[in-house]
Amino acid sequence: MEFIAVGLGGAIGALLRFYVSHLISYAAEFPLATFLVNIIGCFLLSLLLSGPFLKSKPHIKLALTTGLLGSFTTFSTFSYETISLVKNGQFEWAFFYICLSIFGGVLGSYAGYKLRNGVAQ
């Protein structure tokens, strides 16, 4: 049953990722689609995992976290795009992409956690 939950979530996440990459093209040679899905994924993962709802529903947790968000976000594409920027001599864009992705990912995770657990905490 766990394999089915992860597979279904993964199929949905992959389709969402494909849709976003076709909806958003490169802006000023910056890999915006990958950046956005990774930040959104960080936010949603923290939002989902910091609340009590998924603790009692392990199959839904697997479907949403490992399946959907695991296939929606993509570290491998981030890495490949960074290498491509470096290979093309776009060192400033590569550095900006790395820094913005790390900072944005941590900030997205923090925002998801705070939204789930209350802003005042």
C-alpha positions in Angstrom: 0.0 0.0 0.0 2.9 2.4 0.7 4.2 1.9 -2.8 0.9 2.8 -4.3 0.6 5.9 -2.1 4.1 7.1 -3.1 3.5 6.2 -6.8 0.2 8.1 -7.0 1.6 11.1 -5.2 4.7 10.9 -7.4 2.7 10.8 -10.6 0.8 13.9 -9.6 3.9 15.7 -8.5 5.7 14.9 -11.8 2.8 16.2 -13.8 2.6 19.4 -11.8 6.4 19.9 -12.2 6.0 19.3 -16.0 3.2 21.8 -16.1 5.1 24.5 -14.2 8.2 24.1 -16.4 6.0 24.7 -19.5 4.1 27.5 -17.9 7.2 29.4 -16.8 10.1 29.9 -19.2 13.6 31.1 -18.4 13.6 34.7 -17.3 16.8 36.6 -18.2 18.6 33.2 -18.5 17.6 32.4 -14.9 16.0 28.9 -14.3 12.9 30.4 -12.7 10.7 27.3 -13.0 13.1 25.1 -11.0 13.7 27.8 -8.5 10.0 28.3 -7.9 9.1 24.6 -7.6 11.9 24.1 -5.1 10.9 27.0 -2.9 7.2 26.1 -3.1 8.1 22.5 -2.2 10.2 23.6 0.8 7.3 25.7 2.0 4.7 22.9 1.5 6.8 20.2 3.1 7.3 22.2 6.3 3.7 23.2 6.3 2.6 19.5 6.0 5.1 18.0 8.4 4.9 20.5 11.2 1.2 19.9 11.8 -0.6 17.0 13.6 -2.8 16.0 10.6 -0.3 13.7 8.8 1.0 12.0 12.0 -2.1 9.8 12.1 -2.3 9.2 8.4 1.0 7.5 7.2 -0.2 6.6 3.7 -1.4 10.2 3.0 1.9 11.5 4.5 3.9 9.3 2.1 1.8 10.2 -0.9 2.1 14.0 -0.2 5.7 14.2 1.0 7.8 11.4 -0.6 5.5 11.1 -3.6 4.0 14.4 -4.6 6.6 16.8 -3.2 9.5 14.5 -3.9 8.7 14.4 -7.6 7.6 18.0 -7.8 10.8 19.5 -6.4 14.1 18.6 -8.1 17.6 19.0 -6.7 19.1 17.2 -9.7 17.7 19.8 -12.1 18.9 22.6 -9.9 22.4 21.0 -9.9 22.4 20.5 -13.7 21.2 24.0 -14.4 23.9 25.4 -12.1 26.6 23.5 -13.9 25.1 24.7 -17.2 25.3 28.3 -16.1 28.9 27.8 -15.1 29.8 26.0 -18.3 28.3 28.9 -20.3 30.4 31.4 -18.4 27.5 32.8 -16.5 29.2 32.7 -13.1 27.2 35.5 -11.6 23.9 33.8 -12.4 25.2 30.5 -11.1 26.2 32.1 -7.8 23.0 34.0 -7.5 21.0 30.9 -8.3 22.8 28.9 -5.6 22.5 31.6 -2.9 18.9 32.4 -3.7 17.8 28.8 -3.8 19.4 28.0 -0.5 18.1 31.1 1.2 14.7 30.8 -0.4 14.4 27.1 0.5 15.2 27.7 4.1 12.9 30.8 4.2 10.2 28.8 2.5 10.5 26.0 5.0 10.5 28.5 7.9 7.4 30.2 6.5 5.6 26.9 6.2 6.5 25.9 9.7 5.4 29.3 11.1 2.1 29.3 9.2 1.3 25.8 10.6 2.4 26.6 14.2 1.3 30.2 14.5 3.2 33.3 13.6 3.6 34.4 17.3 5.7 31.4 18.4 
